[in-house]
Amino acid sequence: MTERTPGRRAARLPDQGLRRRLGARLGPVELVAIVLPILTIAALALVRPLVDPVVDRAPTDAPLVSATLVCPAALDASRTVALANADGATGEVTSRIPDEDVIEVDGTSRRGVDRSFVAQAQGDLAAGLIATRYGDAAATLCRAPQPEQWFTGVGAAPEHSSTLELVNPDGGPAVADVTVLGPTGPVEVPALRGVTVPGGETLRFDLAEVVPTRDELAVRVLVSRGRLGASVVDQVDELGRGARSRDWLPSQSEASTSAYLLGLGGRAGDRTLVVANPGADEARVDLQVVTKESEFAPADVEEIRVAPMSTETVDLTDLLGGRAAAGATGLRLVSNVPVTASLRTLADGDLSHAVAGQLVESRAALALPQGPTRLVLGGADALGAATYVVTDEEGEEVARERVELTPGTSSRVKLPADGAVVDVRMEDAGAVVALEAGPPGLSVLPLTELVLTGRIADVRPALR
């Protein structure tokens, strides 16, 4: 017979009684109210953040399936637009502005358009879509809308004036802020602050009216909403019976510490260099002349100093007209801070511009204006080569050549007269490439990297 200890029995009896009383009082609702929070806490405990969270992931490339090109309105006789695909793809291009229309592209399609022109392509035709507007002594590339562009060396006086054109290719409104820099710093222009362009419309601003001045200016177009195609028409109108000429001033996407301005043509003329410094520190810029054999700093040419947020103008007529610069193909600017620049030339009454070009690292292509053209290559960043292929209007190859690329030298190559498209591919090096078109007159078109892919952002949940 086992004896029980009275103390132990007395200690357990209250506990057992409590359980009996609680079980009697708790119903199904009370039990759910107790169990559900416990299960919720347990479930949340199983959720944990990523073991290796990544704040930023680079976007991935995918084949381009949609493309939009914007051409500015025509100048005088420059009403022809040439449309093509760099890879020879065929299909339909839809024009949204000025009118709804369908254009068959098989080889190179040319048509006359006076107003601003917007072309859109889908599918295979989108990757490598190119277009150029051209005419008598004037030409410009039709480009995809850009979020930011610089136009350096614009004028706002009767003798030298510029007109800014903004084209909205989409149905909704687009907004841009336009910054103007002058020799003494930023210029307040209320008419260019927060410009709203309605969908499918074009706005033009004559700088001689909105900011009249005889100073050389630089204009930055920053799009804050929607998409815009921006372009600038530059004009010189000398007093009396002097020269009167217009041409497009190409843009520069961003400031740079090393800039190549290629495409000087072969004629002597009045040369005006304008350098803009958009930064907060003074720019000290060294000038070099680019020839086929070398790049050299001319004697007695002083360093160009540009105050913060301002422009500086240098007359290079004597320098580039002298013996030392004979055969020059361009200029190189080397600066301690990023700058933008353009070289305006007035030769035999014709206006042209050479601007800081983009380094082409892989491939560039251009729909050629009709008439004489020359390809200018310089600013190679390594030893390599560039192979250019020229095709006619039916897409048949008419020329192919491999050009050696060497840092510190440049090349100027004459293209066939029956060419419609030039395709330039880089090997082991990048270079700055420009096209000289003319005579009659001279237009300089800087080539940019050919767009064949689009960027897709990496999106993923933060918890797992």
Residue pairs with C-beta under 8 A, 6 or more apart in sequence:
26 34
47 463
48 463
48 464
49 462
49 463
50 462
50 463
50 464
53 462
57 458
57 460
58 458
59 455
59 456
59 457
59 458
60 455
60 456
60 458
61 453
61 454
61 455
61 456
62 453
62 454
62 455
62 456
63 127
63 452
63 453
63 454
64 126
64 127
64 451
64 452
64 453
64 454
65 122
65 123
65 126
65 127
65 454
66 120
66 121
66 122
66 126
66 454
67 120
67 121
67 125
67 126
67 127
67 129
67 144
67 451
68 118
68 119
68 120
68 144
68 145
68 169
68 227
69 118
69 119
69 120
69 129
69 130
69 131
69 142
69 143
69 144
70 116
70 117
70 118
70 142
70 143
70 144
70 145
70 167
70 169
70 229
71 81
71 113
71 116
71 117
71 118
71 119
71 131
71 133
71 140
71 142
71 229
72 116
72 133
72 140
72 165
72 167
72 229
72 231
72 233
72 248
73 114
73 115
73 116
73 165
73 202
74 113
74 114
74 115
74 133
74 135
75 135
75 138
75 233
75 246
75 247
75 248
76 135
76 136
76 138
76 246
77 135
77 136
78 133
78 134
78 135
78 136
78 138
78 139
79 112
79 113
79 114
79 133
79 135
80 110
80 111
80 112
80 133
80 134
80 135
80 369
80 370
81 110
81 111
81 112
81 113
81 117
81 131
81 132
81 133
81 142
82 108
82 109
82 110
82 131
82 132
82 133
82 134
82 367
82 368
82 369
82 420
83 93
83 103
83 105
83 108
83 109
83 110
83 111
83 119
83 129
83 130
83 131
83 367
84 105
84 107
84 108
84 109
84 130
84 131
84 367
84 420
84 421
85 105
85 125
85 128
85 129
85 130
86 128
86 129
86 130
86 363
86 365
86 421
86 423
86 450
87 127
87 128
88 107
88 391
88 395
89 105
89 124
89 125
89 127
89 128
90 104
90 105
90 106
90 107
90 125
91 104
91 105
91 121
91 123
91 124
91 125
92 102
92 103
92 104
92 105
92 121
92 125
93 102
93 103
93 105
93 109
93 119
93 120
93 121
93 125
93 129
94 100
94 101
94 102
94 103
94 119
94 120
94 121
95 101
95 102
95 103
95 117
95 118
95 119
95 120
96 118
96 119
96 120
96 169
96 200
97 115
97 116
97 117
97 118
97 167
97 169
97 200
97 202
98 113
98 115
98 116
98 117
103 109
103 111
103 119
105 121
105 125
106 395
107 391
107 392
107 393
107 394
107 395
107 420
108 367
108 392
108 393
108 395
108 420
108 421
110 393
113 133
115 202
116 165
116 167
116 202
116 229
117 133
117 142
118 167
118 169
118 229
119 129
119 131
119 142
120 169
121 129
127 451
127 452
127 453
128 365
128 450
128 451
128 452
130 142
130 365
130 366
130 367
130 421
130 450
131 141
131 142
131 367
132 139
132 140
132 141
132 142
132 366
132 367
132 368
132 369
132 445
133 139
133 140
133 141
133 142
134 140
134 369
134 370
134 437
134 443
136 440
136 441
137 245
137 247
137 350
137 438
137 439
137 440
137 441
137 442
137 443
138 246
138 247
138 248
138 441
138 443
139 247
139 248
139 369
139 437
139 443
139 445
140 231
140 248
140 250
140 443
140 445
141 250
141 366
141 445
141 448
143 229
143 448
144 451
145 169
145 223
145 227
145 228
145 229
146 223
146 229
146 230
146 251
146 253
147 222
147 223
148 220
148 221
148 222
148 223
148 253
148 254
149 220
149 221
149 230
149 251
149 252
149 253
150 218
150 219
150 220
150 221
150 251
150 252
150 253
150 254
150 255
150 276
150 278
150 340
151 162
151 164
151 218
151 219
151 220
151 221
151 230
151 232
151 249
151 251
151 252
152 218
152 219
152 252
152 274
152 275
152 276
152 311
152 340
152 341
152 342
152 355
153 216
153 217
153 218
153 234
153 249
153 272
153 274
153 341
153 342
153 343
153 344
153 353
154 162
154 164
154 207
154 216
154 217
154 218
154 219
154 232
154 234
154 249
155 161
155 162
155 207
155 208
155 216
155 217
155 234
155 235
155 236
156 162
156 207
156 208
156 210
156 211
156 212
156 213
156 214
156 215
156 217
157 208
157 212
157 213
157 214
158 208
158 237
159 214
159 236
159 237
159 238
159 239
160 234
160 235
160 236
160 237
161 206
161 207
161 208
161 234
161 235
161 237
162 207
162 217
162 219
162 232
162 233
162 234
162 235
162 249
163 204
163 205
163 206
163 207
163 232
163 233
163 235
164 178
164 192
164 204
164 205
164 207
164 219
164 221
164 230
164 231
164 232
165 202
165 203
165 204
165 230
165 231
165 232
165 233
166 174
166 176
166 195
166 197
166 202
166 203
166 204
166 205
166 221
166 228
166 229
166 230
167 197
167 201
167 202
167 228
167 229
167 230
167 231
168 174
168 197
168 198
168 199
168 200
168 201
168 202
168 226
168 227
168 228
168 229
169 200
169 227
169 229
170 199
170 200
170 226
170 227
171 199
171 200
172 199
172 226
173 196
173 197
173 198
173 199
173 225
173 226
174 196
174 197
174 199
174 223
174 225
174 226
174 227
174 228
175 194
175 195
175 196
175 197
175 223
175 224
175 225
175 226
176 195
176 197
176 221
176 222
176 223
176 224
176 228
176 230
177 192
177 193
177 194
177 195
177 222
177 224
178 189
178 192
178 193
178 195
178 205
178 219
178 220
178 221
178 222
179 186
179 219
179 220
179 222
180 186
180 187
180 189
180 192
180 211
180 217
180 218
180 219
180 220
181 187
181 217
181 218
181 219
181 220
181 276
181 277
181 278
181 309
181 310
181 311
182 213
182 215
182 216
182 217
182 310
182 311
183 215
183 216
183 310
183 311
183 312
183 313
184 310
185 307
185 308
185 309
185 310
186 309
187 211
187 213
187 217
189 210
189 211
191 205
191 210
192 205
192 210
192 211
195 203
195 205
197 203
197 226
197 228
207 217
207 219
211 217
215 311
216 272
216 274
216 311
216 313
217 311
218 274
218 276
218 278
218 311
218 340
219 232
220 278
221 228
221 230
230 251
231 248
231 251
232 248
232 249
232 251
233 246
233 247
233 248
233 249
234 246
234 247
234 248
234 249
234 344
234 351
234 353
235 244
235 245
235 246
235 351
236 243
236 244
236 245
236 346
236 351
237 244
238 244
243 346
243 349
243 350
243 351
244 349
245 346
245 349
245 350
245 351
245 441
246 351
247 350
247 351
247 352
247 353
247 441
247 443
248 353
248 443
249 342
249 353
249 355
250 342
250 353
250 355
250 444
250 445
250 446
251 355
252 340
252 341
252 342
252 355
252 356
253 358
254 338
255 276
255 278
255 279
255 338
255 339
255 340
256 338
256 339
256 340
256 356
257 334
257 335
257 336
257 337
257 338
257 339
258 332
258 333
258 334
258 335
258 379
259 332
259 333
259 335
259 339
259 340
259 341
259 356
259 357
260 290
260 330
260 331
260 332
260 356
260 357
260 378
260 379
260 432
261 330
261 331
261 332
261 333
261 341
261 342
261 343
261 354
261 355
261 356
261 357
262 290
262 329
262 330
262 354
262 357
262 376
262 377
262 378
262 379
262 410
262 432
262 433
262 434
262 444
262 446
263 329
263 330
263 352
263 354
263 376
263 434
263 435
263 436
263 444
263 446
264 320
264 328
264 329
264 330
264 331
264 343
264 345
264 354
265 345
265 347
265 352
265 436
265 438
265 442
265 444
267 347
267 348
267 442
268 320
268 321
268 347
269 317
269 321
269 345
269 346
269 347
269 348
270 317
270 345
270 346
270 347
271 315
271 316
271 317
271 319
271 320
271 321
271 343
271 344
271 345
272 313
272 314
272 315
272 316
272 317
272 343
272 344
272 345
273 287
273 313
273 314
273 315
273 316
273 331
273 341
273 342
273 343
273 344
274 311
274 312
274 313
274 314
274 341
274 342
274 343
274 344
275 283
275 285
275 304
275 306
275 311
275 312
275 313
275 314
275 333
275 339
275 340
275 341
276 306
276 310
276 311
276 339
276 340
276 341
277 283
277 306
277 307
277 308
277 309
277 310
277 311
277 312
277 337
277 339
278 309
278 338
278 339
278 340
279 308
279 309
279 337
279 338
280 308
280 309
281 308
281 336
281 337
282 305
282 306
282 307
282 308
282 337
283 304
283 305
283 306
283 308
283 335
283 336
283 337
283 339
284 303
284 304
284 305
284 335
284 336
285 303
285 304
285 305
285 306
285 333
285 334
285 335
285 339
286 297
286 303
286 304
286 333
286 334
286 335
287 297
287 298
287 301
287 304
287 314
287 331
287 332
287 333
288 295
288 296
288 297
288 298
288 331
288 332
288 333
288 334
289 295
289 296
289 297
289 298
289 319
289 320
289 324
289 325
289 328
289 331
289 332
290 328
290 329
290 330
290 331
290 332
290 378
290 379
290 410
291 325
291 327
291 328
291 329
291 409
291 410
292 327
292 329
292 409
292 410
292 411
292 412
293 409
294 408
294 409
295 332
295 408
295 409
298 319
298 324
298 325
299 324
301 319
304 312
304 314
304 333
305 312
306 312
306 339
316 331
316 343
319 325
320 328
329 376
329 378
329 410
329 411
329 412
330 354
330 376
330 378
330 410
330 434
331 343
331 354
332 379
333 339
333 341
333 356
340 356
341 355
341 356
342 353
342 354
342 355
342 356
343 353
343 354
343 355
344 351
344 352
344 353
345 351
345 352
345 353
345 354
345 442
347 442
350 438
350 440
350 441
350 442
352 438
352 441
352 442
352 443
352 444
353 444
354 434
354 444
355 444
355 446
357 379
357 432
357 433
357 434
357 446
357 447
358 432
358 446
358 447
358 448
358 449
359 379
359 381
359 430
359 431
359 432
360 424
360 426
360 430
360 431
360 432
360 433
360 447
360 448
360 449
361 426
361 430
361 449
362 425
362 426
362 430
362 449
362 450
363 423
363 424
363 425
363 426
363 449
363 450
363 452
364 423
364 424
364 433
364 447
364 448
364 449
364 450
365 421
365 422
365 423
365 424
365 447
365 450
366 421
366 422
366 435
366 445
366 447
367 420
367 421
368 390
368 415
368 419
368 420
368 421
368 422
368 435
368 437
369 437
369 443
371 417
371 437
371 438
371 439
371 440
372 414
372 417
372 437
372 438
372 439
373 414
373 415
373 419
373 422
373 435
373 436
373 437
374 412
374 413
374 414
374 415
374 435
374 436
375 388
375 411
375 412
375 413
375 415
375 422
375 424
375 433
375 434
375 435
376 410
376 411
376 412
376 413
376 433
376 434
376 435
376 436
377 386
377 403
377 405
377 410
377 411
377 413
377 424
377 431
377 432
377 433
378 409
378 410
378 411
378 431
378 432
379 410
379 431
379 432
380 405
380 406
380 407
380 409
380 429
380 430
380 431
381 407
381 429
381 430
381 431
382 405
382 407
382 428
382 429
382 430
383 405
383 406
383 407
383 428
383 429
384 405
384 426
384 427
384 428
384 429
384 430
384 431
385 402
385 403
385 404
385 405
385 426
385 427
385 428
385 429
386 402
386 403
386 405
386 424
386 425
386 426
386 427
386 429
386 431
386 433
387 400
387 401
387 402
387 403
387 424
387 425
387 427
388 399
388 400
388 401
388 403
388 413
388 415
388 422
388 423
388 424
388 425
389 397
389 399
389 400
389 422
389 423
389 425
390 397
390 398
390 399
390 400
390 415
390 416
390 419
390 421
390 422
390 423
391 397
391 398
391 419
391 420
391 421
391 423
392 398
392 418
392 419
392 420
393 420
395 421
398 416
398 418
398 419
399 415
399 416
399 419
401 413
403 411
403 413
404 411
405 426
405 429
405 431
412 436
415 422
422 435
424 433
424 447
432 446
433 446
433 447
434 444
434 445
434 446
434 447
435 444
435 445
435 447
436 442
436 443
436 444
437 443
437 444
437 445
